[in-house]
Amino acid sequence: MSAARALADAAERVLPRVAPSWHTPIAEAVGTIAYLAAPRARAAVRANLAVVAPDRPRLARRVFINQVRGYLEVFQIPALDDKRLTAMVVVDGWDRFTRAHAQGKGVIFASAHLGPVALVGQILMARGFELTLPVESTESELMRAVNRARSARGLHLVPLDSPLGIHRALRHGGVLGFLADRAVSGVGIRVPFCGREALVPSAHVALALRTGAALVPAFAWREGGALHAYIEDPLDLVDTGARESDIREGVRRFAAVLEGYVRRYPDQWTVFDRMWRD
C-alpha cells in the first residue's frame, strides 16, 4: 500500500471520531503548516485577496485554516444522522427552494468553494431530497477519500465531463449542484467580478437555459460558532434565443450575487488558483 493510500485510509478511520471541539486547534496547526509549505498556492490566495479584500491583507493563512476545517467537517459526514445534521445548520430561504422544486423542471443549485459548503449540502438529503454533484476526476487518494465521505449519506457524484450523467440528474425534477466559482476545465466566460474581469464557469447557466430548470444561488458560511446557509431566489435568466449572449448575461448575474458573499467572507473562500490575471 502506498503512503498516500495509507494516509487516506487513516483519515477515513480516525477523523470521523474526532470531537468537533478539536477541529479548531487541528485546523490552526495543519492549516498553518500548509500555508508555509505551499508557496504557489499561498501566492494565488494573496493575489485573490488583494482584489476581494484589499484592506485585509493578512487573511491568507486563514484561508488555508478554513480549508482544513472544511475537510474535517467532510469526514464527519458518515457519522452524522439527519437530526444532528439539521440541528447544526441554520438555513434561510428553504421555502424558495421548495417553490422552485415544485415547478417540476428540476433545480440547479449554484454555489461556491465558500465556508462549509460540502457539509451544508447534506441538508438536502437530510430533508428527503436527492442531490447530484458533478466533480472533477482525481488521482489523489485523499480526494478520493473525501469524495467517499461526501457521498456516504446519499449524495450522488458524477464526473464533471459526463453530460449524460448531469442531464439525468434533472430528470423528473431532480436537484443538481454546481460549485460555480472556479473554471476547473478552463471553460467559462469572462465577466466582471469584484471590479475586474474573471473567468467564471458557465455550465450551470447553459444547462438551466437548455432544460428550463430553476437556477438557485445558495451559499454557506461559518459565523459565531454556527453553520449558516442562505438560499437565494432563482436567478432571472433571459432566453432571447441568442445563446451566447444569454449565457453571458446569466453568468454575469450569478457573478454579481457571488461577489457579495466572497467580499463578506473572504477568508472562507477557499480557491487556491488565481482568479484574476494581468
C-alpha atoms as a printed R data frame, in Angstrom:
    type eleno elety resid chain resno       x      y       z
1   ATOM     1    CA   MET     A     1   0.000  0.000   0.000
2   ATOM     2    CA   SER     A     2   1.314  3.430  -0.930
3   ATOM     3    CA   ALA     A     3   1.907  6.109   1.687
4   ATOM     4    CA   ALA     A     4  -0.843  8.248   0.143
5   ATOM     5    CA   ARG     A     5  -3.355  5.391   0.329
6   ATOM     6    CA   ALA     A     6  -2.343  4.635   3.914
7   ATOM     7    CA   LEU     A     7  -2.831  8.294   4.861
8   ATOM     8    CA   ALA     A     8  -6.255  8.385   3.201
9   ATOM     9    CA   ASP     A     9  -7.314  5.169   4.962
10  ATOM    10    CA   ALA     A    10  -6.167  6.588   8.299
11  ATOM    11    CA   ALA     A    11  -8.163  9.767   7.676
12  ATOM    12    CA   GLU     A    12 -11.300  7.756   6.949
13  ATOM    13    CA   ARG     A    13 -10.889  5.704  10.129
14  ATOM    14    CA   VAL     A    14  -9.802  8.392  12.561
15  ATOM    15    CA   LEU     A    15 -11.304 11.736  11.543
16  ATOM    16    CA   PRO     A    16 -14.993 10.762  11.938
17  ATOM    17    CA   ARG     A    17 -14.196 10.081  15.599
18  ATOM    18    CA   VAL     A    18 -12.504 13.431  16.272
19  ATOM    19    CA   ALA     A    19 -14.673 15.584  18.533
20  ATOM    20    CA   PRO     A    20 -15.745 18.897  16.946
21  ATOM    21    CA   SER     A    21 -14.071 20.710  19.847
22  ATOM    22    CA   TRP     A    22 -10.727 19.607  18.373
23  ATOM    23    CA   HIS     A    23 -11.437 20.915  14.893
24  ATOM    24    CA   THR     A    24 -10.227 24.449  15.600
25  ATOM    25    CA   PRO     A    25  -6.798 23.577  17.065
26  ATOM    26    CA   ILE     A    26  -6.199 20.909  14.407
27  ATOM    27    CA   ALA     A    27  -7.182 23.290  11.609
28  ATOM    28    CA   GLU     A    28  -4.985 26.050  13.037
29  ATOM    29    CA   ALA     A    29  -1.936 23.768  13.186
30  ATOM    30    CA   VAL     A    30  -2.348 21.882   9.909
31  ATOM    31    CA   GLY     A    31  -3.587 24.947   8.022
32  ATOM    32    CA   THR     A    32  -0.576 26.988   9.124
33  ATOM    33    CA   ILE     A    33   1.785 24.228   8.011
34  ATOM    34    CA   ALA     A    34   0.047 24.064   4.621
35  ATOM    35    CA   TYR     A    35   0.249 27.852   4.302
36  ATOM    36    CA   LEU     A    36   4.001 27.789   4.915
37  ATOM    37    CA   ALA     A    37   4.665 24.729   2.754
38  ATOM    38    CA   ALA     A    38   2.761 25.764  -0.401
39  ATOM    39    CA   PRO     A    39   4.294 28.936  -1.858
40  ATOM    40    CA   ARG     A    40   2.420 28.753  -5.169
41  ATOM    41    CA   ALA     A    41  -0.999 28.330  -3.542
42  ATOM    42    CA   ARG     A    42  -0.107 30.979  -0.972
43  ATOM    43    CA   ALA     A    43   0.746 33.452  -3.725
44  ATOM    44    CA   ALA     A    44  -2.532 32.693  -5.522
45  ATOM    45    CA   VAL     A    45  -4.590 33.229  -2.361
46  ATOM    46    CA   ARG     A    46  -2.803 36.503  -1.654
47  ATOM    47    CA   ALA     A    47  -3.419 37.679  -5.216
48  ATOM    48    CA   ASN     A    48  -7.132 36.844  -4.938
49  ATOM    49    CA   LEU     A    49  -7.444 38.565  -1.577
50  ATOM    50    CA   ALA     A    50  -5.757 41.669  -2.972
51  ATOM    51    CA   VAL     A    51  -8.827 42.037  -5.216
52  ATOM    52    CA   VAL     A    52 -11.550 40.712  -2.917
53  ATOM    53    CA   ALA     A    53 -10.410 42.252   0.372
54  ATOM    54    CA   PRO     A    54  -7.609 44.759  -0.329
55  ATOM    55    CA   ASP     A    55  -7.987 46.278   3.139
56  ATOM    56    CA   ARG     A    56  -7.403 42.905   4.861
57  ATOM    57    CA   PRO     A    57  -4.046 41.667   3.515
58  ATOM    58    CA   ARG     A    58  -3.304 39.202   6.337
59  ATOM    59    CA   LEU     A    59  -6.150 36.783   5.709
60  ATOM    60    CA   ALA     A    60  -4.222 34.330   3.518
61  ATOM    61    CA   ARG     A    61  -3.320 31.966   6.360
62  ATOM    62    CA   ARG     A    62  -6.968 31.891   7.464
63  ATOM    63    CA   VAL     A    63  -7.961 30.599   4.017
64  ATOM    64    CA   PHE     A    64  -5.706 27.563   4.491
65  ATOM    65    CA   ILE     A    65  -7.010 27.036   8.013
66  ATOM    66    CA   ASN     A    66 -10.606 27.142   6.807
67  ATOM    67    CA   GLN     A    67  -9.823 24.648   4.055
68  ATOM    68    CA   VAL     A    68  -8.534 22.173   6.647
69  ATOM    69    CA   ARG     A    69 -11.598 22.857   8.797
70  ATOM    70    CA   GLY     A    70 -13.743 22.011   5.770
71  ATOM    71    CA   TYR     A    71 -12.007 18.663   5.301
72  ATOM    72    CA   LEU     A    72 -12.502 17.842   8.979
73  ATOM    73    CA   GLU     A    73 -16.217 18.598   8.594
74  ATOM    74    CA   VAL     A    74 -16.472 16.413   5.490
75  ATOM    75    CA   PHE     A    75 -15.025 13.400   7.289
76  ATOM    76    CA   GLN     A    76 -17.712 13.832   9.952
77  ATOM    77    CA   ILE     A    77 -20.470 13.230   7.389
78  ATOM    78    CA   PRO     A    78 -20.579  9.404   7.634
79  ATOM    79    CA   ALA     A    79 -21.053  9.662  11.405
80  ATOM    80    CA   LEU     A    80 -23.934 12.174  11.298
81  ATOM    81    CA   ASP     A    81 -27.625 11.355  11.443
82  ATOM    82    CA   ASP     A    82 -30.370 13.541   9.966
83  ATOM    83    CA   LYS     A    83 -31.426 15.033  13.293
84  ATOM    84    CA   ARG     A    84 -27.923 16.071  14.304
85  ATOM    85    CA   LEU     A    85 -27.100 17.455  10.876
86  ATOM    86    CA   THR     A    86 -30.291 19.503  10.714
87  ATOM    87    CA   ALA     A    87 -29.576 20.958  14.147
88  ATOM    88    CA   MET     A    88 -26.074 22.023  13.089
89  ATOM    89    CA   VAL     A    89 -27.103 24.268  10.185
90  ATOM    90    CA   VAL     A    90 -29.216 27.436  10.196
91  ATOM    91    CA   VAL     A    91 -30.996 27.523   6.823
92  ATOM    92    CA   ASP     A    92 -32.603 30.688   5.488
93  ATOM    93    CA   GLY     A    93 -34.720 30.503   2.334
94  ATOM    94    CA   TRP     A    94 -35.741 26.853   2.314
95  ATOM    95    CA   ASP     A    95 -39.184 27.902   1.048
96  ATOM    96    CA   ARG     A    96 -37.528 29.445  -2.009
97  ATOM    97    CA   PHE     A    97 -36.061 26.054  -2.877
98  ATOM    98    CA   THR     A    98 -39.306 24.152  -2.345
99  ATOM    99    CA   ARG     A    99 -41.238 26.588  -4.549
100 ATOM   100    CA   ALA     A   100 -38.646 26.217  -7.311
101 ATOM   101    CA   HIS     A   101 -38.671 22.434  -6.931
102 ATOM   102    CA   ALA     A   102 -42.482 22.317  -7.136
103 ATOM   103    CA   GLN     A   103 -42.317 23.642 -10.706
104 ATOM   104    CA   GLY     A   104 -41.193 20.153 -11.735
105 ATOM   105    CA   LYS     A   105 -38.365 21.060 -14.126
106 ATOM   106    CA   GLY     A   106 -35.546 20.433 -11.684
107 ATOM   107    CA   VAL     A   107 -33.372 22.743  -9.615
108 ATOM   108    CA   ILE     A   108 -29.750 23.668 -10.174
109 ATOM   109    CA   PHE     A   109 -28.029 24.931  -7.045
110 ATOM   110    CA   ALA     A   110 -25.143 27.248  -7.939
111 ATOM   111    CA   SER     A   111 -22.704 27.693  -5.075
112 ATOM   112    CA   ALA     A   112 -19.005 28.224  -4.447
113 ATOM   113    CA   HIS     A   113 -15.956 26.972  -2.579
114 ATOM   114    CA   LEU     A   114 -17.102 29.036   0.367
115 ATOM   115    CA   GLY     A   115 -17.480 28.071   4.013
116 ATOM   116    CA   PRO     A   116 -18.780 24.608   4.972
117 ATOM   117    CA   VAL     A   117 -20.459 24.063   1.587
118 ATOM   118    CA   ALA     A   118 -19.720 20.311   1.467
119 ATOM   119    CA   LEU     A   119 -21.305 19.698   4.854
120 ATOM   120    CA   VAL     A   120 -24.222 22.090   4.413
121 ATOM   121    CA   GLY     A   121 -25.125 20.479   1.086
122 ATOM   122    CA   GLN     A   122 -26.025 17.346   3.035
123 ATOM   123    CA   ILE     A   123 -29.114 19.169   4.334
124 ATOM   124    CA   LEU     A   124 -30.870 18.247   1.075
125 ATOM   125    CA   MET     A   125 -30.585 14.521   1.825
126 ATOM   126    CA   ALA     A   126 -31.471 15.031   5.488
127 ATOM   127    CA   ARG     A   127 -34.730 16.670   4.366
128 ATOM   128    CA   GLY     A   128 -35.635 13.919   1.923
129 ATOM   129    CA   PHE     A   129 -34.272 15.181  -1.405
130 ATOM   130    CA   GLU     A   130 -31.643 13.700  -3.690
131 ATOM   131    CA   LEU     A   131 -28.669 15.803  -4.781
132 ATOM   132    CA   THR     A   132 -26.221 15.147  -7.610
133 ATOM   133    CA   LEU     A   133 -22.879 16.943  -7.764
134 ATOM   134    CA   PRO     A   134 -20.510 16.966 -10.773
135 ATOM   135    CA   VAL     A   135 -16.896 16.534  -9.638
136 ATOM   136    CA   GLU     A   136 -13.559 16.653 -11.416
137 ATOM   137    CA   SER     A   137 -11.647 13.394 -11.781
138 ATOM   138    CA   THR     A   138  -8.767 12.955  -9.362
139 ATOM   139    CA   GLU     A   139  -5.785 10.686  -8.842
140 ATOM   140    CA   SER     A   140  -5.361 11.920  -5.267
141 ATOM   141    CA   GLU     A   141  -6.041  9.201  -2.694
142 ATOM   142    CA   LEU     A   142  -7.002 11.876  -0.168
143 ATOM   143    CA   MET     A   143  -9.542 13.468  -2.512
144 ATOM   144    CA   ARG     A   144 -10.986 10.048  -3.295
145 ATOM   145    CA   ALA     A   145 -11.443  9.540   0.446
146 ATOM   146    CA   VAL     A   146 -13.071 12.981   0.667
147 ATOM   147    CA   ASN     A   147 -15.490 12.024  -2.115
148 ATOM   148    CA   ARG     A   148 -16.368  8.761  -0.376
149 ATOM   149    CA   ALA     A   149 -17.171 10.715   2.781
150 ATOM   150    CA   ARG     A   150 -19.254 13.261   0.864
151 ATOM   151    CA   SER     A   151 -21.340 10.511  -0.729
152 ATOM   152    CA   ALA     A   152 -21.779  8.441   2.457
153 ATOM   153    CA   ARG     A   153 -25.270  9.819   3.147
154 ATOM   154    CA   GLY     A   154 -26.624  9.573  -0.384
155 ATOM   155    CA   LEU     A   155 -25.003 12.405  -2.353
156 ATOM   156    CA   HIS     A   156 -24.583 11.291  -5.976
157 ATOM   157    CA   LEU     A   157 -21.262 12.212  -7.571
158 ATOM   158    CA   VAL     A   158 -20.947 12.230 -11.368
159 ATOM   159    CA   PRO     A   159 -17.899 13.080 -13.492
160 ATOM   160    CA   LEU     A   160 -17.706 16.714 -14.495
161 ATOM   161    CA   ASP     A   161 -17.150 15.628 -18.097
162 ATOM   162    CA   SER     A   162 -20.252 13.376 -18.210
163 ATOM   163    CA   PRO     A   163 -23.075 15.344 -19.891
164 ATOM   164    CA   LEU     A   164 -25.376 12.307 -19.806
165 ATOM   165    CA   GLY     A   165 -24.957 11.841 -16.053
166 ATOM   166    CA   ILE     A   166 -25.517 15.539 -15.434
167 ATOM   167    CA   HIS     A   167 -28.672 15.664 -17.575
168 ATOM   168    CA   ARG     A   168 -30.051 12.538 -15.906
169 ATOM   169    CA   ALA     A   169 -29.881 14.302 -12.546
170 ATOM   170    CA   LEU     A   170 -32.536 16.795 -13.656
171 ATOM   171    CA   ARG     A   171 -34.981 14.215 -14.945
172 ATOM   172    CA   HIS     A   172 -38.247 14.085 -13.054
173 ATOM   173    CA   GLY     A   173 -37.477 17.285 -11.144
174 ATOM   174    CA   GLY     A   174 -34.102 16.284  -9.733
175 ATOM   175    CA   VAL     A   175 -31.622 18.558  -7.938
176 ATOM   176    CA   LEU     A   176 -28.148 19.260  -9.280
177 ATOM   177    CA   GLY     A   177 -25.375 21.201  -7.566
178 ATOM   178    CA   PHE     A   178 -22.517 23.178  -9.103
179 ATOM   179    CA   LEU     A   179 -19.559 24.856  -7.431
180 ATOM   180    CA   ALA     A   180 -19.597 27.690  -9.935
181 ATOM   181    CA   ASP     A   181 -16.797 30.000  -8.829
182 ATOM   182    CA   ARG     A   182 -13.793 28.275 -10.396
183 ATOM   183    CA   ALA     A   183 -13.479 27.190 -14.032
184 ATOM   184    CA   VAL     A   184 -11.792 23.853 -13.362
185 ATOM   185    CA   SER     A   185 -11.565 22.821 -17.022
186 ATOM   186    CA   GLY     A   186 -10.738 26.317 -18.234
187 ATOM   187    CA   VAL     A   187 -14.198 26.616 -19.812
188 ATOM   188    CA   GLY     A   188 -16.210 29.642 -18.808
189 ATOM   189    CA   ILE     A   189 -16.973 33.239 -19.656
190 ATOM   190    CA   ARG     A   190 -15.080 36.340 -18.634
191 ATOM   191    CA   VAL     A   191 -17.413 38.685 -16.746
192 ATOM   192    CA   PRO     A   192 -16.999 41.464 -14.176
193 ATOM   193    CA   PHE     A   193 -16.283 40.022 -10.742
194 ATOM   194    CA   CYS     A   194 -15.142 42.143  -7.808
195 ATOM   195    CA   GLY     A   195 -14.333 45.069 -10.058
196 ATOM   196    CA   ARG     A   196 -12.253 43.155 -12.612
197 ATOM   197    CA   GLU     A   197 -12.949 40.594 -15.304
198 ATOM   198    CA   ALA     A   198 -12.535 36.963 -14.287
199 ATOM   199    CA   LEU     A   199 -13.175 33.609 -15.942
200 ATOM   200    CA   VAL     A   200 -16.346 32.260 -14.305
201 ATOM   201    CA   PRO     A   201 -17.885 28.835 -15.100
202 ATOM   202    CA   SER     A   202 -20.882 28.887 -17.419
203 ATOM   203    CA   ALA     A   203 -22.148 25.267 -17.442
204 ATOM   204    CA   HIS     A   204 -24.764 25.870 -14.736
205 ATOM   205    CA   VAL     A   205 -26.293 28.768 -16.682
206 ATOM   206    CA   ALA     A   206 -26.171 26.953 -20.036
207 ATOM   207    CA   LEU     A   207 -27.848 23.887 -18.525
208 ATOM   208    CA   ALA     A   208 -30.586 25.944 -16.874
209 ATOM   209    CA   LEU     A   209 -31.364 27.727 -20.139
210 ATOM   210    CA   ARG     A   210 -31.397 24.442 -22.061
211 ATOM   211    CA   THR     A   211 -33.597 22.479 -19.645
212 ATOM   212    CA   GLY     A   212 -35.780 25.121 -18.014
213 ATOM   213    CA   ALA     A   213 -34.539 24.099 -14.557
214 ATOM   214    CA   ALA     A   214 -34.559 26.814 -11.894
215 ATOM   215    CA   LEU     A   215 -31.072 28.187 -11.225
216 ATOM   216    CA   VAL     A   216 -30.869 28.894  -7.495
217 ATOM   217    CA   PRO     A   217 -27.779 30.543  -5.963
218 ATOM   218    CA   ALA     A   218 -27.067 29.185  -2.471
219 ATOM   219    CA   PHE     A   219 -24.108 29.752  -0.167
220 ATOM   220    CA   ALA     A   220 -22.779 28.591   3.187
221 ATOM   221    CA   TRP     A   221 -20.562 30.223   5.794
222 ATOM   222    CA   ARG     A   222 -19.423 29.923   9.407
223 ATOM   223    CA   GLU     A   223 -20.312 32.689  11.830
224 ATOM   224    CA   GLY     A   224 -20.481 32.892  15.604
225 ATOM   225    CA   GLY     A   225 -19.741 29.208  16.021
226 ATOM   226    CA   ALA     A   226 -22.701 28.198  13.823
227 ATOM   227    CA   LEU     A   227 -23.039 26.988  10.247
228 ATOM   228    CA   HIS     A   228 -25.294 29.046   8.003
229 ATOM   229    CA   ALA     A   229 -26.885 28.534   4.600
230 ATOM   230    CA   TYR     A   230 -28.755 31.091   2.540
231 ATOM   231    CA   ILE     A   231 -30.872 30.095  -0.459
232 ATOM   232    CA   GLU     A   232 -31.471 32.974  -2.852
233 ATOM   233    CA   ASP     A   233 -34.411 33.472  -5.172
234 ATOM   234    CA   PRO     A   234 -33.951 31.705  -8.523
235 ATOM   235    CA   LEU     A   235 -31.799 33.700 -10.898
236 ATOM   236    CA   ASP     A   236 -33.823 35.551 -13.512
237 ATOM   237    CA   LEU     A   237 -32.458 34.160 -16.783
238 ATOM   238    CA   VAL     A   238 -33.441 35.754 -20.079
239 ATOM   239    CA   ASP     A   239 -33.829 33.479 -23.094
240 ATOM   240    CA   THR     A   240 -33.785 35.622 -26.229
241 ATOM   241    CA   GLY     A   241 -32.617 32.815 -28.496
242 ATOM   242    CA   ALA     A   242 -29.153 34.359 -28.774
243 ATOM   243    CA   ARG     A   243 -27.464 31.538 -26.881
244 ATOM   244    CA   GLU     A   244 -24.013 33.017 -26.333
245 ATOM   245    CA   SER     A   245 -25.201 36.405 -25.109
246 ATOM   246    CA   ASP     A   246 -27.936 34.829 -22.948
247 ATOM   247    CA   ILE     A   247 -25.391 32.601 -21.209
248 ATOM   248    CA   ARG     A   248 -23.007 35.524 -20.731
249 ATOM   249    CA   GLU     A   249 -25.758 37.597 -19.136
250 ATOM   250    CA   GLY     A   250 -26.703 34.723 -16.821
251 ATOM   251    CA   VAL     A   251 -23.087 34.246 -15.751
252 ATOM   252    CA   ARG     A   252 -22.782 37.977 -15.139
253 ATOM   253    CA   ARG     A   253 -25.869 37.950 -12.906
254 ATOM   254    CA   PHE     A   254 -24.613 34.943 -10.935
255 ATOM   255    CA   ALA     A   255 -21.161 36.522 -10.501
256 ATOM   256    CA   ALA     A   256 -22.805 39.653  -9.083
257 ATOM   257    CA   VAL     A   257 -24.553 37.543  -6.415
258 ATOM   258    CA   LEU     A   258 -21.412 35.518  -5.686
259 ATOM   259    CA   GLU     A   259 -19.360 38.701  -5.258
260 ATOM   260    CA   GLY     A   260 -21.401 39.799  -2.249
261 ATOM   261    CA   TYR     A   261 -20.660 36.579  -0.346
262 ATOM   262    CA   VAL     A   262 -16.986 36.430  -1.282
263 ATOM   263    CA   ARG     A   263 -16.427 40.017  -0.153
264 ATOM   264    CA   ARG     A   264 -18.286 39.351   3.090
265 ATOM   265    CA   TYR     A   265 -16.366 36.163   3.949
266 ATOM   266    CA   PRO     A   266 -13.046 36.406   2.058
267 ATOM   267    CA   ASP     A   267 -11.160 34.150   4.464
268 ATOM   268    CA   GLN     A   268 -13.728 31.380   3.885
269 ATOM   269    CA   TRP     A   269 -13.354 31.476   0.092
270 ATOM   270    CA   THR     A   270 -11.014 28.519  -0.451
271 ATOM   271    CA   VAL     A   271  -9.798 28.960  -4.019
272 ATOM   272    CA   PHE     A   272  -6.100 28.248  -4.492
273 ATOM   273    CA   ASP     A   273  -5.736 29.325  -8.126
274 ATOM   274    CA   ARG     A   274  -5.510 32.907  -9.354
275 ATOM   275    CA   MET     A   275  -8.918 34.211 -10.379
276 ATOM   276    CA   TRP     A   276  -7.535 37.359 -11.977
277 ATOM   277    CA   ARG     A   277  -4.525 37.633 -14.240
278 ATOM   278    CA   ASP     A   278  -2.960 40.811 -15.521
